[in-house]
Amino acid sequence: MATSENDFGLGSHDIQSKPLIVGASMIPFRHYKDGSNFRDWCRIVCNEALQESGLQRSDIDAVIVANESDMLSLQISPAALIADEVGLQFTSAVHVEAGGASGAAAVHQGFALITSGCAKNVLVVGFEQTASRLSRSGVQKVYSLSFDADLEGWAGVNTAALYALSYQAYCERYAIDPLLAAQVSVKNHGNAVYNRYAHKPMEITAGDVAASKIISDPYRLLDCSKISDGAAAVVLSNPRHFDPGQNRRHPLVQITGSACSTDYVRLGDRSDPGWFSAKNKAGRLACGMAGIKDPGSEIDVAEVYDAFSGAELQAIEALELCNPGEAGLKLEEGIFSAKGHLPINLSGGLIGQGGVPGATGIAQVITLYRLLSGTYFSKLQPKRELQKALADCHSGIATTNVAHVLQRVDEDF
């Protein structure tokens, strides 16, 4: 679906000011019961990301820390704490909180610091320690407050119900069988089998999905993402100030576009509750910065926010990776499979890899960084060379949306 340059509204910016991803690390997403906590995990991923980058701590100008909520982490002002834990005292440190989009929003802020010239090197780290501290019901009660707490959250509206209503509206508009989304669950759980960081690797069938416990019609248990603990970090650098050295073993990867857009908070206030309007805008803005006019033909691989299986189909269309109403058909044709023309959620997504709101958006960037540089898990690395990738994250029912475009860099700056 081609778009005009005027749709984007933001300049493309100088390519030499857009950040390179020069270091990355994440730990497995799962329930941690070994006595470790988010401080330990953040130290691990920050140290490993910095080591990969080749930068010294004195080179880092800013630390951006993401997690979903102080209510869930039980730690107010975690940015200063994490900076202290990883030996970055006296460095600029800020906390980003944007629900499920927190990690992605932190990367977006890092992108802004680099492209504006306010920083040369930025460490972005996200974490969550919820799954091992709170019961599932307790987490869901807190999640319900991420909508309109007064009118929805305290009234008992839950996340699954709102996602289900949005998906039902989508299916009704395009006369789609809601059970088609089960194939998303099959694909993403299956991809996770080859991802050693994944929380829920499973070989399942659509029948298994249909037989699992009903959560909120039409969603069943295997349609839902897993609440997980974990952490992830990336180091972003301005190309003008980064020397890749003579021993570079794989291509560089650059974030060429990054954007955020918010929708009406209450689903009922939207003109079409089944269409992710703000996600569409965020995707358009990010692609516009990256010089992409037709995402469906120009993007080689994508990681999209699949909190529920049907939300992946809605996201694919909102991001213009296919025409409206066609995502289910393309899914059945295998277009979005590991061997397809446009693999989506090779990591397993939130459904297979796990949902760590503070780290998910960062983990998406890491997955695409590894895929574009040809260094991802061998069984998930496509045989063909990948050039451009799209990462998509959101909070609420696609309420706050963040999109990034990544591109392989084959030449020196």
N, C-alpha and C positions, 0 to 999 in steps of 0.2 A: 504494500500500500504506500505509494509514493506520497511525499509531503513536500510542500513548498518551503523555501528558505524563510519566508515571512512568518511561518508557523512557530518559529523557535524563539524569537525575541531577544536572545542573548548572543553576543559575539562569539566567534570561534576561538578567540584568544591566540596568542603566539604559541606555536607548538613547542617551542623551546622553554616555555615557562610551565608547562603541564607536568605533573609529577611522575617520576619513574617509581615503580615498586622495586625496591632494592633489597628488601629482606622480609621474610614472612615466617610465621610459625603458629601452630595451633596444637592443642592437646585433644585427645579423643573426647567426644561429647557422650556423656553417660551420667549415671548416678554414682557419685564418689562417696564411698563409705570407708575410706582408708585413713581418715583423720586429717587429710589435707584440706586446704580451703582456698578461696579465690586469691589470697596473697601468694600462696605457693604457685598456683597456676600462672598468675600474671608474671611472676619472676621468671618462670620457665620460658614462656613464650616471648617475653621481652628480651631476655638474654639471647635466645636462639635467633630471633629476628635481627637483633643488632649484630650478632656474630656473622650472620649471612651477609649483611649489608657491608661489612668491613669498616663501618664507621665507629668512632669512639663516642663515649657518652658526652664528651665535650662538644661534639659536632651537632648534637640534637638541640634544636631551638625550642621545641614545644612537645608536650605530651598531651594527647587527647584520650580520655578514658570514658568508655561507654558501659552502661548497664541499664536495665529496664527501669528500675525504681529503687529508691532508698528503702521503701517499705519491704522490698523483697531481699535486698542485700543486707539489710540491718547495718548499713554503714553510710553515714552522711559524709558528703565531700570526699568520695573515694579517690578523686584525681590526685590530691596532695599525698594521700596515703600510698597510692601505687607508685607515684614518682619517687617517694622516699624509699619504698621497698626495692626499687630497681636502681637506686643510686643516681637519681636525676634531681637531686635537691637543687634549688635555685633556678630551675627551668620553668618556663611557663607551663602551667598544668590546669586544664579545664575538664569539667565533667559534662558529658552529653547524655541527655535522657529523652528518648523518643519512642517508648514502648518497644514493639518488635522491630522497629526500624533504627534502634539506638546505634548499633554497630555501623550500619550504613551511613547514618547521619554523622557519626564521628569521622568516617572516611571523607564524607562530603566537606566537613570543616577542615580536615587536613588538606584537601584539594584546594580549598579557598585560600588557606594560608600560603601554600606554595605558589599558586598562580598569581596572587596579589603581591608577592615579593616580601611578605611579612615574615617568612621563614624559609630557610634553605632545606632543612631536614626535620621531619616530623615523625614521631612515634605514635601510632594509633593502636590502642589496646582495648579489648572488650571482654567482659566476663559475666558470668551468672552463677550464683550458688543458691538455687531455689529448689531444685528437684530433691536434693538430699536433706533440706531443712524443713520444708513445708509439705503437708499432704496435698494431693491433687485437688481436693475440694477447697483447701485453703488458698491454693494458687488461683483457682478459678474465681474465687470471691474477689481477690485483688484484681485479677484481669478484668472483671466486669466494671471496675471503676475507671478503666481506660476509655470508656465511651463517655456519655454524659452521666456523670455519677449521680446527680440529683434526679434526673428524669428516667434513667435507665438502670444504672448500676445498683442503686439501693432498692429499686423496684423488683429486682430479681432477674433482669434480662442477662443472659449469659453469652459468652463468645460464640459457642457452637450454634445457638439459635439464630443469632444475627448473620453469621456466615451462611447458614442453611437458607435463610430467607433471601439473601442476596443471590445465592446460587439458584434457588427456585425461580426467581424473577428472570435470571439469565436463561435458564432452560425453557421457560414459557415463551420468552421473546423469540427464540430461534427453533422452537419445537424440538428440543433435544431431550433424549432419554436421560434423566438424572443419573441413572446407574452407570452411564458411560464413564463417569469420573473414577470408577473402580480401576480402570486401566492405568490411571495416573499412579495410584497406590502400588499396583503391580510393578510398574516401571521403576518407580523411585525406591521402593524396598529392594528391588532386584539390583539396581545400580549400587546400592549401599553395601551389597555383599562384597564388593571389591575395594571398599573404602575402609581402611583400618581405623579411621577416626569415627566411624558411624556407630550410632546408638542402636539402631534397629535394622540390621541387615537381615533380609528374609526373602526366600523364594516362595512367592505365593501366587494364587490365581484369583481371577475376578470372583469366582465362587467362594473363595475364602473370605474375601472382603464382604460379600453379601451375607455370609453366615456369621460375621462378627456382630458384636453387641450394637444395637441401635443407640446413637447418641442424640441426634436431632435430625429428624427426617429431612433429606434422604441420607444424611451422613451416618456412617457406622464407625466403629472403633478404628478399623484399619484405614479409614479415610482421614484420620486425624494425625497431626504431628505429635511428636513426643516431647514432653517437657524434660529438658536435660540441663546438666551442669557443664561448664567448660570455659575455655578462654582462647583468644586468638589475637595476634598482633601483626601489624605490617609497618615497615619503615618506608616513608615517602620522601623523595629527594628531588630538588630542582635539577634538571639536566645540565644547566649551565655550571653547576657547582659540584657535580658528581663525576668522579673519574672511575669508570668501570674496570680499569686496569687491563693488563695484557693477558691475564689468565681467565678471562670470561669464558665460561663453558657453555652458555646457552644464551639465546636472544634476550634482549631487554624487553620489558613490558611497561607501557605507559597508560595512565588514565587520561583519556583525551576528552571525556565529557562527564559531568556530574551535575545532578539537579535534584531539587526537592519541590514537592507540590502537595498541598493539603486540600481535602474535600470537606463537605458538610460533615460534622461529627455524627449527627443522628441520621441513620440510614433512611428513615422515613421522610427526611427533608430533601432527599435527592430526587431529581426528575426521573431517573432510571436507576433504581437500587441494584440492578444487576450489572451495570456498566461501571467500570473503575475509571471515572473521568479524570481524577487527579493523577492517577498512575499514568494515564495516557499523556497528560501534560508533562509529567516528570520525564517520561521516556522520550518525548519529542524534544524537550529542552536539552537533555543529555546527548541525544543523537545529533541535534543541530550543532552543538559545540564540537562534536567529533566529525562533522562533515558528512554524516550519514543521512541520506534522503529516503532510503527504502530499507528499513530494518529487516524485513522478511528475506530479502535477497543478499544483504550485505553482512549481517551478523552470522558468524559461524557456530557459535555455541553460547548458551545462556544459563544462568542460575536465577530462577524466579521464586518468589515467596509462595510456598505451598502449605500454609498453615492447615488447610483442608484441601482435599484432592480437587474439588471443583474450582477452588480459587486459582489453581494453576492454569486451568483452561481460560478462566476470565482474565488472568494476568497476561497470558500469551497474546490474547486478542487486543487488550488495552495497550500493550507494548508494540503493537502492529507487526508482530512476527508472523501473523497470518491475518486473513480477512475476518471480520466479525461473523461468528456463528460457525466457523470452519475448524476451530481448534480440535474438537472431538474427532472429526474426520481425518485430519492430519495425524492425530495420535494413533488412530486405528491403522493408518497407512505406514506407521513406523517412522514418520518424519522426525519425531522428537526422541526417538530411541537412541541408545548408545551408538548404533551403527547407521543412524539416519542422517539426513542432510543437515538438520539443525538439532543436535542433541541438547536436551534441556534437563537440568538437574542431574548431571552425571555423578555428583556427590551423593545423591540420594535425596537432596533437598531437606526440608525440615521433617518430612515424613520418614525418610530413611536415615539421614545423618543425625537428625535431632534438632530441637529448637532451643537455642541459647540466645535470647534476644539481644543481649549486649555484645555477643560475639558473632551472631549469624551473618550480619552484613559484611563483617570483616572476613569471615570464613568463605563467603561467596567470592570475594575478591581474591583470596588466596587460591581457591580452586581454579578460577579462571586464569590467574597469573601462572600457575603451574601448567595448565593446559596449553596456554599460548606459547609458553617457553619450552613445551615438550617434556616437562619433568613431572607430570602427574603419574598416578598409579598406572602401571603398564597395561592392565586389563581394561582401563577406562580411557586411556589416551587414544584418540582417533588416529588412524593411519595417515590421514591427510594432514597437511600443514594448516593450522588455524591462525587467522590473522586478526579477527575482531570478535569481541565478546560483550555481552550485556549482563549486568547484575541488577537485580530488582528486589527491593525490600519494602515492607510497609508495616504500619501499626494500625490498630483498629480494623475496620473493614475497608482496607485500602484507603485509610483516612490520611495519614501522613506517609507519603511515598517518596522513596529515594532511588534514583537510578544512576548507574555508572556505565560508561563505555570504556573498555580496555582494548588496547591495540599492541600487537607485536611490533617491535622496532628492530629492523634488520640492518639499518645503517647507523653509523655514528653521528652524533650531533655536531 
